[in-house]
Amino acid sequence: MGNAREPSRYIRELSEIAGDNLRFETVAGDLLRQCPACRAGHLVERTGTANRRFLGCSQFPNCEDTARLK
């Protein structure tokens, strides 16, 4: 459907149409949270400075949205 840097137009269109009802999952069925900023990526766990963990958009560096881990 595309790669990590350039999601397909199909995914972008689905995101626009479905809004919050669109569900991204791994092959194993685990839920991936859609990036609220770009809506094309999903939030993945990353490690920053001082080994602090956070959620960052899979579209980085095109999207720099982050969220705290809960």
C-alpha positions as CSV (number, residue, x, y, z in Angstrom):
1,M,0.0,0.0,0.0
2,G,3.0,2.2,0.2
3,N,6.1,2.5,2.3
4,A,6.8,4.1,5.7
5,R,7.8,7.5,4.1
6,E,5.0,7.8,1.5
7,P,1.7,6.1,2.4
8,S,-0.5,5.4,-0.6
9,R,-3.3,7.8,-1.6
10,Y,-5.7,5.0,-0.8
11,I,-4.7,5.1,2.9
12,R,-4.9,8.9,3.0
13,E,-8.4,8.8,1.5
14,L,-9.6,6.1,3.9
15,S,-8.2,8.2,6.8
16,E,-10.2,11.2,5.6
17,I,-13.4,9.3,5.0
18,A,-13.4,7.1,8.1
19,G,-11.9,9.6,10.5
20,D,-11.7,8.1,14.0
21,N,-13.4,4.9,12.9
22,L,-10.4,3.7,10.8
23,R,-8.4,1.0,12.7
24,F,-4.8,0.2,11.9
25,E,-3.6,-3.2,13.0
26,T,-0.4,-5.3,12.9
27,V,-0.5,-8.7,11.1
28,A,-1.0,-10.2,14.6
29,G,-4.1,-8.0,15.2
30,D,-2.5,-5.6,17.6
31,L,-4.0,-2.1,17.4
32,L,-1.8,0.7,16.1
33,R,-2.8,4.3,17.1
34,Q,-3.2,6.6,14.1
35,C,-1.2,9.8,14.2
36,P,-3.7,12.6,15.1
37,A,-1.5,15.2,13.3
38,C,-0.9,13.8,9.8
39,R,-3.4,10.9,9.9
40,A,-1.2,9.0,7.4
41,G,1.2,7.5,10.0
42,H,0.8,5.6,13.2
43,L,2.3,6.1,16.6
44,V,5.2,3.9,17.4
45,E,7.4,3.5,20.5
46,R,10.7,5.4,20.3
47,T,13.6,6.1,22.6
48,G,14.8,9.7,23.0
49,T,17.5,11.3,25.0
50,A,18.4,9.9,28.4
51,N,16.6,6.6,27.2
52,R,13.2,8.2,27.7
53,R,10.5,6.3,25.8
54,F,7.7,8.1,23.9
55,L,5.4,7.6,21.0
56,G,6.4,9.2,17.7
57,C,4.8,9.2,14.3
58,S,5.9,6.6,11.8
59,Q,6.1,9.3,9.2
60,F,9.0,11.1,10.9
61,P,10.7,13.3,9.7
62,N,7.8,14.4,7.6
63,C,5.6,14.4,10.7
64,E,7.1,15.3,14.1
65,D,4.1,14.6,16.2
66,T,4.8,12.8,19.6
67,A,2.8,11.6,22.6
68,R,3.6,10.5,26.1
69,L,3.6,6.8,26.8
70,K,0.9,5.9,29.3
